[in-house]
Amino acid sequence: MESHLVEFAGLPGSGKSAVSQALAALLERRGVAVSTPRHDLDHRSAPPARLARKVAYAVAGALRQPGRAGRWLGTAIQSGQPSLGVLCAVAANWLQLGEIMRRCVARPGVHLFDEGLLQGLWSAGYEARAQHEVWPQLVRCLEEVLPPRLVVIVMDAAPAQVRQRLKRREVAASRLDRDLARGKRDAAWLRAVTVWDDAGSRERTALPSIGFTTRGRRQRRRRW
């Protein structure tokens, strides 16, 4: 059996994890070899072990392709992240996602990601002060690390529904969660939606080889 990677992409709270886990359970019942590597890393490891594994993935990815890692870090710096801490988090997140996906390519089965490289691209743009200036470089970095077979399912949930889900979360799992909790509601939400819309349109234009499927509010599907 070949390796097939599927990424669920969308705003935090759009249902990526819930749908990916439901699909994983369905595939398992049908006897399909399936894994959810990023979800397992985030939810089945204690915080110290989780952090250590993520750092190990990021370091492995950087050492394996130092040129690519350097280009990504340079682009992340040019993007104008709000702080050194955010810059390091964005850079490390991208490197570890790329390394996890690379390893899955070598393993037969269906590998479901509730956070993948396209989501990493949104994360890089969320607080970037020079977002529009560096989008071409960000997309080129994405092209360099994309696996040979990738299907992206875009979660197109209603904004009001997404905001309600985020309010019900007990733990602030993303920077958008934390910004909303700090009272930056309208500004944070507008920035998140704008960056996602911009990223999605640019990805579909620049990366026509990816199979994009939208899981919309009316449960209809489109292919680009």
ZAMITOR-476358 format. One record per residue (C-alpha): residue number from 1; z, x, y. Coordinates in Angstrom, 1 decimal. Example, Ala and Ser with C-alpha at 12.3 -4.5 7.8 and 13.67 -1.06 7.14 Angstrom:
<pts>
1,7.8,12.3,-4.5 $
2,7.1,13.7,-1.1 $
</pts>
This chain:
<pts>
1,0.0,0.0,0.0 $
2,-0.8,1.2,3.5 $
3,1.5,1.5,6.4 $
4,1.4,-1.3,9.0 $
5,3.4,-1.2,12.2 $
6,4.1,-4.3,14.2 $
7,5.8,-4.2,17.6 $
8,7.4,-7.3,19.3 $
9,7.2,-6.8,23.1 $
10,8.5,-8.8,25.9 $
11,11.3,-9.2,28.4 $
12,14.9,-8.7,27.2 $
13,16.0,-12.1,25.9 $
14,12.5,-13.3,25.0 $
15,13.4,-13.4,21.3 $
16,12.0,-10.1,20.0 $
17,14.9,-9.4,17.6 $
18,15.3,-12.9,16.3 $
19,11.6,-13.3,15.5 $
20,11.2,-9.9,14.0 $
21,14.3,-10.4,11.7 $
22,13.0,-13.8,10.7 $
23,9.6,-12.3,9.8 $
24,11.3,-9.5,7.9 $
25,13.2,-12.0,5.8 $
26,10.1,-14.0,5.1 $
27,8.1,-10.9,4.0 $
28,11.0,-9.8,1.7 $
29,11.0,-13.1,0.0 $
30,7.4,-12.7,-0.7 $
31,7.9,-9.3,-2.2 $
32,6.5,-7.2,0.6 $
33,8.0,-3.8,1.4 $
34,9.4,-4.2,4.9 $
35,11.6,-2.3,7.3 $
36,13.1,-2.9,10.7 $
37,13.9,0.7,11.7 $
38,14.8,0.2,15.4 $
39,16.9,-2.9,14.8 $
40,18.8,-1.2,12.0 $
41,19.5,1.8,14.2 $
42,20.8,-0.4,17.0 $
43,22.8,-2.9,14.9 $
44,23.8,-1.2,11.6 $
45,25.3,2.1,12.9 $
46,28.6,2.8,14.7 $
47,28.1,3.8,18.3 $
48,28.7,7.6,17.8 $
49,26.4,7.7,14.8 $
50,23.8,5.7,16.6 $
51,23.8,8.0,19.6 $
52,23.6,11.1,17.4 $
53,20.7,9.7,15.4 $
54,18.8,8.7,18.6 $
55,19.3,12.2,20.1 $
56,18.2,13.8,16.8 $
57,15.0,11.7,16.8 $
58,14.3,12.6,20.4 $
59,14.8,16.3,19.8 $
60,12.7,16.2,16.7 $
61,9.9,14.6,18.6 $
62,10.1,17.0,21.5 $
63,10.1,20.1,19.1 $
64,7.2,18.7,17.1 $
65,4.9,18.1,20.1 $
66,6.4,20.1,23.0 $
67,3.2,19.7,25.1 $
68,3.3,15.9,24.9 $
69,7.0,15.9,25.5 $
70,6.5,18.0,28.6 $
71,3.8,15.7,30.0 $
72,6.0,12.7,29.4 $
73,9.0,14.3,31.1 $
74,6.9,15.3,34.0 $
75,5.5,11.8,34.4 $
76,9.0,10.3,34.1 $
77,10.1,12.6,36.9 $
78,7.2,11.6,39.1 $
79,7.9,7.9,38.5 $
80,11.0,8.2,40.7 $
81,13.8,6.9,38.5 $
82,16.9,5.9,40.4 $
83,19.2,8.5,38.9 $
84,19.3,11.5,36.6 $
85,21.1,9.4,34.0 $
86,18.3,6.8,34.0 $
87,15.7,9.5,33.9 $
88,17.3,11.1,30.8 $
89,17.7,7.7,29.1 $
90,14.1,6.8,29.7 $
91,12.7,10.1,28.6 $
92,14.9,10.3,25.4 $
93,14.2,6.6,24.5 $
94,10.4,7.3,24.6 $
95,10.7,10.4,22.5 $
96,12.9,8.9,19.8 $
97,10.7,5.7,19.6 $
98,7.6,7.9,19.2 $
99,9.3,9.9,16.4 $
100,10.5,6.9,14.5 $
101,7.1,5.3,14.6 $
102,5.4,8.5,13.5 $
103,7.7,8.7,10.4 $
104,7.0,5.1,9.6 $
105,3.2,5.8,9.5 $
106,3.8,8.0,6.5 $
107,5.8,5.3,4.6 $
108,3.9,2.4,2.9 $
109,4.9,-1.1,3.9 $
110,5.3,-3.3,7.0 $
111,7.5,-1.8,9.7 $
112,8.7,-4.2,12.3 $
113,9.9,-3.0,15.7 $
114,11.9,-5.2,18.1 $
115,11.5,-2.3,20.5 $
116,8.6,0.1,20.4 $
117,6.5,2.2,22.6 $
118,5.0,-0.6,24.8 $
119,8.6,-1.7,25.4 $
120,9.4,1.9,26.3 $
121,6.6,1.8,28.9 $
122,8.2,-1.3,30.5 $
123,11.6,0.5,30.5 $
124,10.0,3.4,32.3 $
125,8.6,1.2,35.0 $
126,11.6,-1.2,35.5 $
127,13.4,0.9,38.1 $
128,10.6,3.4,39.0 $
129,10.1,3.8,42.7 $
130,6.5,5.1,42.1 $
131,5.6,2.7,39.4 $
132,2.0,2.0,40.5 $
133,1.2,5.6,41.3 $
134,2.1,6.8,37.8 $
135,0.9,4.0,35.6 $
136,-2.3,5.8,34.7 $
137,-0.3,8.8,33.5 $
138,2.1,6.6,31.6 $
139,-0.7,4.9,29.8 $
140,-2.2,8.3,28.9 $
141,1.1,9.3,27.4 $
142,1.1,6.1,25.4 $
143,-2.4,6.8,24.1 $
144,-1.3,10.2,22.9 $
145,1.5,8.8,20.6 $
146,0.2,5.5,19.4 $
147,0.1,5.1,15.6 $
148,-3.3,4.6,14.0 $
149,-2.6,0.9,13.1 $
150,-0.5,-1.1,15.4 $
151,-0.2,-4.9,16.0 $
152,1.6,-6.0,19.2 $
153,3.1,-9.5,19.3 $
154,3.9,-10.4,22.9 $
155,6.8,-12.8,23.3 $
156,5.8,-15.1,26.2 $
157,9.0,-17.1,26.6 $
158,9.7,-19.4,29.5 $
159,11.6,-17.5,32.3 $
160,14.4,-20.2,32.5 $
161,14.9,-19.9,28.7 $
162,15.1,-16.1,28.9 $
163,17.6,-16.1,31.7 $
164,19.8,-18.6,29.8 $
165,19.7,-16.3,26.7 $
166,20.7,-13.3,28.8 $
167,23.7,-15.2,30.2 $
168,24.9,-16.0,26.7 $
169,24.9,-12.4,25.6 $
170,28.3,-11.0,25.0 $
171,27.1,-7.4,25.4 $
172,24.8,-6.1,28.2 $
173,22.2,-4.6,25.9 $
174,19.6,-3.6,28.6 $
175,19.5,-2.5,32.2 $
176,18.2,-6.0,33.1 $
177,21.3,-7.5,31.5 $
178,23.6,-5.2,33.4 $
179,21.8,-5.8,36.7 $
180,22.0,-9.6,36.3 $
181,25.7,-9.2,35.4 $
182,26.3,-7.3,38.6 $
183,24.9,-10.1,40.8 $
184,21.5,-8.5,41.4 $
185,19.9,-11.6,39.9 $
186,16.9,-12.5,41.9 $
187,15.8,-8.9,42.7 $
188,16.3,-7.7,39.1 $
189,14.5,-10.7,37.6 $
190,11.6,-10.4,40.0 $
191,11.3,-6.7,39.3 $
192,11.5,-7.1,35.5 $
193,8.8,-9.9,35.5 $
194,6.5,-8.0,37.8 $
195,6.7,-4.8,35.9 $
196,6.1,-6.6,32.6 $
197,3.1,-8.5,33.9 $
198,1.6,-5.3,35.3 $
199,2.3,-3.3,32.2 $
200,0.8,-6.0,29.9 $
201,-2.4,-6.3,31.9 $
202,-2.9,-2.5,32.1 $
203,-2.2,-2.0,28.4 $
204,-4.7,-4.6,27.3 $
205,-7.3,-3.1,29.6 $
206,-6.7,0.6,28.7 $
207,-6.0,0.2,25.0 $
208,-8.6,-2.3,23.6 $
209,-8.1,-0.9,20.0 $
210,-4.6,-2.5,19.7 $
211,-4.4,-5.9,18.2 $
212,-2.5,-8.0,20.8 $
213,-1.1,-11.4,19.8 $
214,0.8,-13.7,22.2 $
215,3.5,-15.9,20.9 $
216,3.5,-18.4,23.7 $
217,5.7,-21.2,25.0 $
218,3.3,-23.7,23.4 $
219,3.2,-21.7,20.2 $
220,-0.4,-20.8,20.6 $
221,-2.0,-17.5,19.8 $
222,-4.6,-15.5,21.6 $
223,-6.3,-12.2,20.7 $
224,-7.7,-9.7,23.1 $
</pts>
